[in-house]
């Protein structure tokens, strides 16, 4: 199986680099959500515009936002198989 973002070898949807980035996005969103009233999409767009957000994280965000715009809503949950 190949990563949906970069075509690297993957055991699930993402390669190990994009998987870690996705897991960190989800984990940090839970912290942000506790601190502010922010939606998942607002959070992703805010990080996408942040110049300090890493390349792999931005690639994951771009992938998630493209899924969202195509009507495939990304649910927030902890994935053991992502």
Buried (B, 14 or more C-beta within 10 A) or exposed (E): EEBBBBEEEBEEBBBEBBBBBBBBBBEEBEEBBEEEEEEBEEBBEEBBEEEEBEEBBBBBBEBBBEEBEEEEEBEEEEBEEB
